[in-house]
Amino acid sequence: MAMRKKRAAKKAATKKRVVKKAPAKKKAARKAVRKSAKKAVARTRVPTKTAAGKPKVTKKATVARLAPAPRMRPPKLTDPSLFPCGDAALRAATGKGWDEWLTLLDAAGAAKQAFDHQKVWDLAMQSLPDSAGWWGQMVSVGYERARGLREKHESCSGDFQSTLSRTFPVPLFAAFAAWADASLRGQWLDAPGLDFTKLNAGKNIRARWPDGALLDIRFNATGPDKCQIVVDTMKLTDAEAVAKAKAFWHSQFERLQGYLRI
């Protein structure tokens, strides 16, 4: 009986020692973790003082800045008046508009290598059927004007040309007679020195100015009682001469309209 009591007392004492030791071990473990954490922080901390005890000046970290993106200039628009025909008409006839033709010929180096008119026309015709030579001419002229290879109203030979047209509400024969018959022409046309050199009945009249400029006057029936008259003045010296020719024939069309009593 005494032995049993002794053993029970021994077991109880052992349990107390285990319970007391457990909190002590946990405290020691926590202390060790805190100590190691402090060491880690100390290693990573930037010193604020030099070895001499003076405050250490630290440079601020510079953040790399991206250079501002260059401003993109909008593409330079081409003056539509430089083209000899409208975009819709060109697309209907060739399948491409002016922007597409300019891009195509630029890619072939037409402007960069300053091709002459024949070479530009040859390039345009590579994308057109043989029967579309007239449209190849329109494309090449428009391209040369847009890229500064030719001035507006300048021909491929280097001289200039003026074109003016007007539609009159009279039959073709009456309009043609007003030009072809010298007695009728003298009643309205104020053009001293103009020499009429060739007449193709109902089609066109050729004439020449004393300074060498040439005229081609064309007549097109646009209805039973309508006629379009087109006056081309060729071999002009410059753009100023073109403007003068247009102004002159505009005034003569006014005189013709008065003569026809329209």
PyMOL commands that set and color helices and strands:
alter all, ss='L'
color gray80, all
select helices_A, chain A and resi 2-44+80-82+87-94+98-107+117-125+130-146+172-180+182-185+239-259
alter helices_A, ss='H'
color red, helices_A
select strands_A, chain A and resi 160-168+195-200+204-208+214-223+226-236
alter strands_A, ss='S'
color yellow, strands_A
deselect
rebuild
show_as cartoon
